[in-house]
Amino acid sequence: MFATLARLDRIGRELENFALVTLLCSMMLLAVGQIVLREVFNTGIIWAAELLRLMVLWLTMIAMITACRDDRHIRIDAISHLLPASAIKFTRAMVDMFAAIVCAVIAWQSYRYLQIEIEYQDRVLIDTPAWIAHSIVPTAFALTGYRFIVSALKKALGVDEIEDRGAVL
């Protein structure tokens, strides 16, 4: 079972990293291309600015998943230096579970918003259904919530310490 989880985690990491690199490179190429088209040829791509905004959304959401995967998200920590190690692990596990619940609520609400976009047939990029472009929001929050749950379980069970020594979960 652990081998399957490790394989799925590795595949997820590779897909996330590939998406981040692809989006960032595509954004840079599109932005530079738009500048060249405007400055040199006095023209441009009509939908480039909107596409860049959507790409920033996707990049941000995927980066959020990646930050939670690597436990490198923003953490406000005011008392951990005062607590013993066992209490720190417990409080961080509880905070991760709370963050997972918040992510689940946001994922649900953004899914409901997608339903409204489908109902009203909103469009982006000239004629693309908006729900397709915005589907990253509930997906990213659901995956981030999943990452927080995994992180909380690892901290509660002490698995994160085993990983730090070189073993793979």
Buried (B, 14 or more C-beta within 10 A) or exposed (E): EEEEEBEEBEEBEEEBEEBBEEBEEBBEEBBEEBEEBEEEEEEBEEEBEBBBEBBEBBBEBBBBBBBBBEBEBEEEEEEEEEEEEEEBBBBBBEBBBEBBEBBBEBBEEBBEBBEEBEEEEBEBBEEBBBBBBBBBBBBBBBBBBBBBBBBBBBBBEEBBEEEEEEEEB
